[in-house]
Structures are given as structure tokens and as C-alpha cells.
Amino acid sequence: MSTIDYPRFERLATRCAEIAAEPGMKPSVVRVYEEVLKSEGVGFLAAQHAVTAAETSFSKEDSEASQALAALDAPYREARSVVLAYAPETKLPDTLKSLKTDTDQLNAIEALLDVLDDHAGQAWADEQAQSGFGTKAAATVKELNEAIAANKALSAAREARARSYGPAYEKYLRFKRVVRDALGATSKQYKRIHLREAAAAPVAAPVVPPVAGTGTGAPTGKGGTVTSR
């Protein structure tokens, strides 16, 4: 199954608008663009821009979450060892780095916080709650939740783009046919929107595999969806 080349179709949709806006353009070309392609074409472009913005946001939040997790791993291991020294029956993951998903990482952090809270008032538990782990845990949870939210927003943006692509592509084909017959197959306008390898027809977008770190879905260059927790 091929992947839709969204950036290339973005260029085609933009060029179609430029052709229709050319001074002296034939009325048939302008009318077909305005009445047939414009609504879906502009909608697709807006959806594509929303994906780009969501990818930027996700990249930032995912990086911050990964950095926070890396900084918390050593304090987590120290606090875990102290807990096991006083409450050896406690079951906790060995390290945060050993966990593959954001859900598991959040659960591990919160579980260790819960254990310390259960033993509040005991010197060893209070010491860990007020030390590196306790002070960094809340900030790490915040960064993880922000990365998860950005991941979900990116997934939603990609789904919206995928929905807008099919109708826009079908209307683009209609407009391209009019440009060819009105201006000629050798016209510069037709050549700008008729690539040797036509934009991919609507297909199901692939699922993006998780990235290391937060376990959230990583954005890719050409499309697809992002997996969430």
C-alpha cells in the first residue's frame, strides 16, 4: 500500500489556485476552480497547515518529555532502592528507561509517589519525597501529559487531513482536465499541475510506530496517523 504524498498535493492545490488567479485567465478555468475545486482545495491546504503546526508542537513536547524522563531516571532508581530497603515487598519497575510506553512510565512514577505517601512521616520516605525524585516527579508527569496531549492533537490533525484529501483530489482531477482542454496540454499552466508521477490516489494512511522515550507516536514526513496511549 502506497503512502499519500501530502506535501506534493499541497503544491498542486496551491498551483491550481495560482492558475485561477492569473490575470486574463479563461473564464471557464476560473469558474471551475471557484465553483468546483476551491472549497475542497482550500480545506485541504488548511488541514495540511494544521498538521505541520501539530508536528512542530509534538516534536517540542516530546523532546521536553524525553529530557525530563532522562533526568528523573537516576532519582527514580535511588528512591526505588530506598523503598525496597524498607518495604521489600513493594513491586516497582527497575527503571523508567526500561518502560516502552508513556502510560507505563506515568504509572511507575505515580506508584513510587504513592508508596512514599503511604509511608509519610517516616524519615526515609519524607527524605525521598522532598529530594530529587519528589521534586522532579511532578514536573516530569506534567511534561509527559503535555506530550500525550500533543500526540493526540497531531493524530486528530492527520485524520482531518486524510478526510479532506479524497474530495480535494477528486475535484483537482476535474479542474486539471478543464485546464488541459482550455489551455492545452503543452501550456505552462497544465504542466505545473500535471506531474509525471501523479499525486497518489486516496489510500489508507499507515500507522506511525512509537518512538523511544515517551512512547508516543513520532511524526513522519509524508503522512499517516499517530498512535496514542
C-alpha positions as CSV (number, residue, x, y, z in Angstrom):
1,M,0.0,0.0,0.0
2,S,1.5,3.3,-1.0
3,T,1.7,6.4,1.2
4,I,0.0,9.6,0.1
5,D,2.4,12.3,-0.7
6,Y,0.6,15.1,1.1
7,P,3.3,17.8,0.5
8,R,3.2,17.2,-3.2
9,F,-0.6,17.5,-3.3
10,E,-0.2,20.7,-1.2
11,R,1.9,22.1,-4.0
12,L,-0.6,21.1,-6.7
13,A,-3.5,22.6,-4.8
14,T,-1.6,25.8,-4.4
15,R,-0.7,25.9,-8.1
16,C,-4.3,25.4,-9.0
17,A,-5.3,28.5,-7.0
18,E,-2.5,30.4,-8.7
19,I,-3.6,29.4,-12.1
20,A,-7.2,30.5,-11.5
21,A,-5.9,33.9,-10.2
22,E,-3.8,34.6,-13.2
23,P,-4.7,37.9,-15.0
24,G,-6.7,37.2,-18.2
25,M,-7.3,33.6,-17.3
26,K,-10.1,32.0,-19.3
27,P,-13.5,32.3,-17.6
28,S,-14.1,28.5,-17.8
29,V,-10.9,27.8,-15.8
30,V,-11.7,30.5,-13.2
31,R,-15.3,29.3,-12.8
32,V,-14.5,25.7,-12.4
33,Y,-11.9,26.5,-9.8
34,E,-14.2,28.8,-7.9
35,E,-17.2,26.6,-8.0
36,V,-15.8,23.0,-8.1
37,L,-12.3,22.9,-6.6
38,K,-11.8,25.9,-4.3
39,S,-13.8,24.8,-1.3
40,E,-12.1,21.4,-1.0
41,G,-8.7,22.6,-2.2
42,V,-8.6,25.4,0.4
43,G,-9.9,23.0,3.0
44,F,-7.1,20.5,2.3
45,L,-4.5,23.3,2.5
46,A,-5.8,24.4,5.9
47,A,-5.7,20.8,7.1
48,Q,-2.2,20.3,5.8
49,H,-1.0,23.5,7.6
50,A,-2.7,22.3,10.8
51,V,-0.7,19.1,10.6
52,T,2.6,21.0,10.1
53,A,1.8,23.1,13.2
54,A,0.8,20.0,15.2
55,E,4.0,18.2,14.2
56,T,6.0,21.2,15.4
57,S,4.2,21.2,18.7
58,F,4.5,17.4,19.2
59,S,8.2,17.5,18.4
60,K,8.8,20.2,21.1
61,E,6.6,18.5,23.7
62,D,8.0,15.0,23.0
63,S,11.6,16.3,23.3
64,E,10.9,18.0,26.6
65,A,9.2,14.9,28.0
66,S,12.2,12.7,26.9
67,Q,14.6,15.1,28.6
68,A,12.5,15.2,31.8
69,L,12.4,11.4,31.9
70,A,16.1,11.1,31.4
71,A,16.7,13.5,34.3
72,L,14.3,11.6,36.5
73,D,15.6,8.1,35.9
74,A,18.5,8.2,38.3
75,P,16.5,9.8,41.2
76,Y,13.8,7.2,40.5
77,R,16.2,4.4,40.8
78,E,17.6,5.8,44.0
79,A,14.2,6.3,45.6
80,R,13.1,2.8,44.4
81,S,16.1,1.2,46.1
82,V,15.4,3.1,49.3
83,V,11.8,1.9,49.2
84,L,12.9,-1.7,48.7
85,A,15.3,-1.4,51.6
86,Y,12.4,-0.5,54.0
87,A,9.5,-2.2,52.2
88,P,11.0,-5.1,50.2
89,E,7.6,-6.5,49.2
90,T,6.9,-3.4,47.0
91,K,6.7,-4.1,43.3
92,L,8.1,-1.4,41.0
93,P,9.8,-1.4,37.6
94,D,13.6,-1.4,37.6
95,T,14.0,1.8,35.7
96,L,11.9,4.3,33.8
97,K,14.1,3.7,30.7
98,S,13.0,0.1,30.7
99,L,9.4,1.0,30.1
100,K,8.2,1.4,26.5
101,T,5.0,3.5,26.7
102,D,4.1,6.8,28.3
103,T,1.3,5.0,30.2
104,D,3.8,2.6,31.9
105,Q,6.2,5.5,32.7
106,L,3.4,7.6,34.3
107,N,2.2,4.6,36.3
108,A,5.6,3.9,37.6
109,I,6.2,7.5,38.7
110,E,2.8,7.7,40.4
111,A,3.2,4.3,42.0
112,L,6.5,5.3,43.6
113,L,5.0,8.6,44.7
114,D,2.1,6.7,46.3
115,V,4.4,4.4,48.2
116,L,6.3,7.4,49.6
117,D,3.0,9.0,50.5
118,D,1.8,5.7,52.2
119,H,4.9,6.0,54.4
120,A,4.7,9.7,55.0
121,G,6.0,10.7,58.5
122,Q,8.9,8.2,58.3
123,A,12.2,9.9,57.9
124,W,13.3,7.8,54.9
125,A,10.1,8.3,53.0
126,D,9.9,12.1,53.7
127,E,13.6,12.4,52.7
128,Q,12.9,10.8,49.3
129,A,9.6,12.7,48.8
130,Q,11.5,16.0,49.3
131,S,14.6,15.1,47.5
132,G,15.5,14.8,43.8
133,F,12.8,12.3,42.9
134,G,10.0,14.0,44.8
135,T,10.8,17.5,43.4
136,K,11.3,16.3,39.8
137,A,8.4,13.8,39.6
138,A,5.6,16.3,39.3
139,A,7.4,18.3,36.6
140,T,8.0,15.0,34.6
141,V,4.4,14.0,34.9
142,K,3.4,17.4,33.5
143,E,5.8,17.1,30.6
144,L,4.5,13.6,29.8
145,N,0.9,14.7,29.9
146,E,1.7,17.6,27.6
147,A,3.4,15.2,25.1
148,I,0.5,12.9,25.2
149,A,-1.9,15.8,24.5
150,A,0.3,17.0,21.6
151,N,0.4,13.4,20.3
152,K,-3.4,13.2,20.3
153,A,-3.7,16.6,18.7
154,L,-1.3,15.5,15.9
155,S,-3.3,12.3,15.4
156,A,-6.5,14.3,15.1
157,A,-4.9,16.8,12.6
158,R,-3.7,13.9,10.4
159,E,-7.1,12.3,10.5
160,A,-8.7,15.5,9.4
161,R,-6.2,15.9,6.6
162,A,-6.8,12.4,5.4
163,R,-10.6,13.0,5.3
164,S,-10.1,16.2,3.3
165,Y,-7.7,14.7,0.8
166,G,-10.0,12.4,-1.1
167,P,-12.7,15.0,-2.0
168,A,-9.9,17.6,-2.8
169,Y,-8.0,15.2,-5.0
170,E,-11.2,14.2,-7.0
171,K,-12.0,17.9,-7.6
172,Y,-8.4,18.6,-8.6
173,L,-8.7,16.0,-11.3
174,R,-11.8,17.7,-12.7
175,F,-10.0,21.1,-12.7
176,K,-6.9,19.7,-14.3
177,R,-9.0,18.3,-17.1
178,V,-10.5,21.7,-17.8
179,V,-7.1,23.4,-17.8
180,R,-5.8,20.8,-20.3
181,D,-8.7,21.3,-22.6
182,A,-9.0,25.0,-22.2
183,L,-5.3,25.9,-22.3
184,G,-3.7,22.9,-24.0
185,A,-1.6,20.0,-22.8
186,T,1.6,21.9,-23.6
187,S,0.6,25.1,-21.7
188,K,2.8,26.1,-18.8
189,Q,-0.3,26.0,-16.5
190,Y,-1.2,22.4,-17.3
191,K,2.4,21.3,-16.9
192,R,2.5,22.9,-13.5
193,I,-0.3,20.7,-12.2
194,H,0.3,17.6,-14.2
195,L,3.4,15.8,-12.8
196,R,4.9,12.8,-14.4
197,E,4.1,10.8,-11.2
198,A,0.6,11.9,-10.3
199,A,-0.2,12.5,-6.7
200,A,-1.2,9.3,-5.0
201,A,-4.9,8.4,-5.1
202,P,-6.6,8.2,-1.8
203,V,-5.4,5.3,0.3
204,A,-5.5,4.4,4.0
205,A,-2.7,6.2,5.8
206,P,-0.2,4.0,7.7
207,V,0.1,3.8,11.5
208,V,3.2,5.5,12.8
209,P,5.3,3.3,15.1
210,P,6.1,4.5,18.6
211,V,9.3,6.4,19.3
212,A,11.7,5.8,22.1
213,G,11.4,8.0,25.1
214,T,7.8,8.8,25.9
215,G,6.3,6.0,23.8
216,T,4.2,8.5,21.8
217,G,3.8,8.3,18.0
218,A,6.5,10.0,16.0
219,P,5.6,12.3,13.2
220,T,6.8,11.3,9.7
221,G,7.4,13.3,6.7
222,K,4.6,12.3,4.4
223,G,1.6,11.4,6.4
224,G,0.0,8.7,8.5
225,T,-1.6,8.8,11.9
226,V,0.0,8.9,15.3
227,T,-0.7,6.3,17.9
228,S,-1.7,7.5,21.3
229,R,-1.7,5.8,24.6
